[in-house]
Amino acid sequence: MHAIARELPEHNCLFTPFYLEGFTTILHRLGLLENTAVGGKLSRNVYRYLAEQGLPVDSGGKRDDYDLVVMCTDLLVQKNLRNKRLLLVQEGMTEPEGLRYAGVRLLGLPRYVANTASFGLSNVYHRFCVASPGYRDLFIRKGIPPQKLVVTGIPNFDNIATCLDNDFPYHDYVLAATSPTRETFQRDDRWGFIQKVMEVANGRQVIFKLHPAEQERRSRREIERLAPGALVFQDGDINAMIANCAVLITQFSTATYVGLALGKKVYSYLDLEELSRLMPVQNGGASARLIADECRSLLAEPLRISATTLSRTGWFSGKIQSRWLHRPRLSGLEQV
């Protein structure tokens, strides 16, 4: 989001860390969302970054009546955003479509139940910037209107070669990147994963990079028991760690793309052939500029408000309510 805002110097850009409403606020009060973007360490990291960069913050998006909202998730679209121009940016990998995804499509469960597998299904946005032609095809298959999709690449994965120049002190090790599946209430055979890592390593140095949303103490205890001598990091630049490794082993991690782009030997729970087809475009770091151009284009259009959601068939469900509005005022960009 910050990279996109840098490309819009003529606009007043404010930043809003992800926030909740309705039933999700109850889940938060019960402590069930501490390992998500709204809880604990991840939320503190967001506010710390905004402070360090000196960026203006509008918590909850309440300060102004914004002309454009740029967001990187639509698993929950807050009420105060739904009458705005909305531009959705793909943040990373989407999860495989399992039972929870079927529950969202067939039973109308909230999109966040299926996590990133249901990313994009709100259909309340006006434009959707995606990582690659492969992802465009994937989202079309899920029922998203093709005219809303634009292949721009995504700023955090569009110039992976730059991570080769790094100061991470280790080299030629086996790197295991874990995923917060347990923290999002999914099954995780973590012991089996660790044992597989040690089998692949076959005596070589092993480094585990824990996902920032994981319960660190539990994960460290498991690794210390099954992989004595392995190094464990929860913080740090995973791209640099991948650049210096000999082998990358992942669960359900977007980091898999980094390993594939750098030509590493990769093992994963994911379908590597499918990931190669979905690989984010490498455009030398141009994605933020291309997305900013889409922002300008959208701001130049009359505002069309549409309260529609993709149903199980991929068509529109619910009553379609659309109207055209235009406010000739200074454009502002809220980053969610």
N, C-alpha and C positions, 0 to 999 in steps of 0.2 A: 504493500500500500504506500509506503514511504517513497519507493522508487517511482511509482506512478505520479505521486504528488509533485515530485521534483520536476517532472516533465510538464507541469501545469503552472508555471510561475505567474501567469496572468490572473489566476483564480485564487480565491480565499479558501484554503484547504484546512479543514479541521479533522481531528482523529477521535474515533469513538471505540474504545475496547468493547469486545462483545458483551452484550447485556441480555438479561432475561425478562420474561413477563409471564403472567398467568401461572399455570401448573408448574412450570419449570422453576419458579421462584420457591415453591414449596420443597421441591427436590433439593434445591440449593441449601435451604435452611436446615434440612435434615442431614446435610453433609454428604449427599450422594453424588455431588458433582465436583468434588475437590480435585479430581484428576482430569478435569476438562478445562477448556479455555477460560471459564469463568471462575475457577477456584484455585486457591493455593498458589503454588509456585508459578504456574504459567501466567496467571493474572498479574502477579507481582512483577514478573519479567516484562510484561507488556508496558505497565506503567513506568517501570524503571527506564526502559528504552525511550519512551516518549519524553521523559524528563531529561535524559542524557542528550537527546537530539534537540531539545528545546522546541518541541512541537506543540501546537495548541491543542488542548484536549477538551472535548465536550461529552462528558459521560452521559450516556443515555440519549444523545442526540437531541437535547432539549433547548439548546441555546438559540437556534435560529430555524427559519423555515427554508430548508436547503433546496436548491435547484437540482442537485444530482447526488445520489448516494452510490458509492463504489464499495462493493462488499465481496468477501471471499468465501462466504457460505450462505446458503439459503435454507439450511435445515430448520432454522427458525427465522421468520421474517417478522420483525416487530411491527406493531400496529402503526406507530408513528412514522414508519418508512413506506407504507403501502400506497400513499398518494404522491410519491415522488418518482422522478426518473431514476430507474435502478439499472446499474450496470454490474453484472456478476462476473468475477474473475476466478478462473480455476486456480486453486492453490496448490494442488498436488494430485496424488493418485486417488482414484476411487476404488473402494473395496469391492470384492466379488459379490454378486447378487445371491444371497442366501435366503434362509427362511424369514429372517426379519425384513428383508427387502420385499419378499412376497407378501408379508403382513401389511406393509405400507401400501403396496399396489392393490391388493385384493380386499383388505379389510379396512383401509383408510386410517391405519395407525399413523401417529405423527412421524414426520420424515426423520427426525433425529433418532428414532428407534433403530433405524437401519444404518445410522452413521453416514459415512460418505458414499455408501452404495446408492443412496437416494439423493445425492447432490444434483442440483439442477431441476428437480421435479416440481418445484413451487410454480414455475412458469409465470411468476409475477414480475419478473425483470423484463426490461426492454431490449437488452443486449447481453450476450454471454460470450466472453473472451476465453477461448480454450487453448490448450497446450499444443495441439497437433491435429493434422487431418484425421489421424486415427481416432482421436478422442471426439472429433466432430461426428464421425460416423457412429461411434458408440452412443453419443447423446441423441442423435437422430433415431437410432434403434430404440432408445428408451421413450421416444415419443415427443422429444423437444422440437419445436418448429424450426426447420432449417434456416429460415430467414433471420432468426435471432442469433445464430451462431457465427462467430468470427474467429478464424485461426490467427492468433497474434503471438503465440508462445506465452510463457509466464516468466516474470523477472527472476524468480529464484531458481530456475532450471534451464535458462536459455543460453548459458555460456559456461558450460561445465569445465571446459579446459582450463579456466583461470585458477581452479583449485589445485592444479599441479604445482603452482608456486606457493608454498606454505612453509611454516616453521614447526610443524608437528614433529617431534623428535624421534619417532619410531618408524621403522621401514620393514617391508617384507614379512609381515605377520598375517595371521588369519583374523579378520575382523567380523564380529557377529553383531548385527544391529537388531535389537529387540523391538517389539511393538507393545503398546499398552492394551492388549486384548482383554486381560482380566479386569483392568480398570474401567473398561467399557462393557463389562458384563458378558464377555464372550469366552468360549472355552480356549484354554491355552495349555498344551502339554509342554510346559517350560522345561521340565527335567529331560524329556525326550529331545527337545531342541538342543539343550546344552550338551547332551551326550553325542548328538550328531555333529555338533561343532568340534568336539574333541576328537571324534573319529576322522573328520576331514583334516584337522590340523596335524594329526599323526606326529606329535612331538614338537611342532613349530610353536612359536610364541602366539598366544591368543589374546585378543583385546575384545572386550564386550563394550559396546556403546549402548547404554540404556536410553530409552525414550524419555524425554523430559517429564512426561505425564505419569511415569511408572512409580510405584512404591519402591523407592530405592533400597530401603533396608531389607525388605523381603527378597528382592532380586539379588542383592549382594550375598545374602546368606546362602541362597541356592547355588550361586556360582562358586563361592568359596568351598562348598561341600563337594561339588561335582567337577569343578575345574580349578583345582589348587594351582596357584602360580599365574593364573590369568589376570590381566590388568582390567580394571573396570572404570569407565567414565560415564557420568550422566550429563555433564556439561561439556562444552567444547564444540568445535566445528567438525561435524561428521563428514563434510565433503573433503576436508584435508585428510582425515583419517582414511577415507576410502581411496584417495589419491595415492597414499603411501602403502596401502596393503597389497598383498599378493593374491588373496582370496577374500571375497565378500560373501557372507551368509546372512540372509534376511528372513524375517517372518512376513509381515504385510507392510512393508516400508517403502515410501517414495524414494528412499535412498537407493533402492535397487536400480533406479534409472541412472543414477550417478555412476554406479559400477558398470553398467552396460555401456554407457557413453564413453567411459574411459578404457573399455576393452578388458576389464577385470574378469577373472574366473568367478562366476556368480552362482550361488545356490540359493533357492528361495521357495517358500510355500506357494508363490505366485507362478503363473504360467509365463515363462520367460519369452516364449515365442509371441504371445499376445502383448507382452510389455514392449517388445521390440517394435511392434506395429504401432503402439500408442506413444512411443518415445516423444517427449517434448522437443519441438524444433530447436535447433541450435542456430540462432541468428546473430551471434556475436554481441548479445546484450541489448538488442533493439526492442524487446517486448514491451518495456515500460513506455517507450515513446509511441509504439503502435497502439497500446491501450489508451494512452492519453489522447491520441487522435480520435479514437472511438468516443471518448468522453466529449470532446469538442463537437463531434458530429451529432451526438445525442442531445447535447445542450442546444443545438441549432434547430432541433425539431420541436414541434408542439408537443406538449405533454399529454400522453394517452394513458389513462389509468385503467388498469384491467385487473379485476379480482378473479383470476382463474387458476386452477391447479390441475396438473396432469392426473388423470384417473388411471385405473388399472389397465385400460386399453390403450393408453397413450394419447387419447383425445382429451377434450376439455370436459371437466365435470363442474357441476354447480351452475348457477345463473351467471351469465357473462354480463358484467356491467362496465361499460366503457364510456368515456367522455374525453373531450379534447379541451385542454387548458393551456394557457400561455401566460407567463409572468415576465414582463420585460424589466427584469432587475438584475443586479450584479450576481453572477453565478458563483455559488459556493460548492465546495466538494466535501462531503463528509465521508471519512474513511471508517469502515466498520471492520 
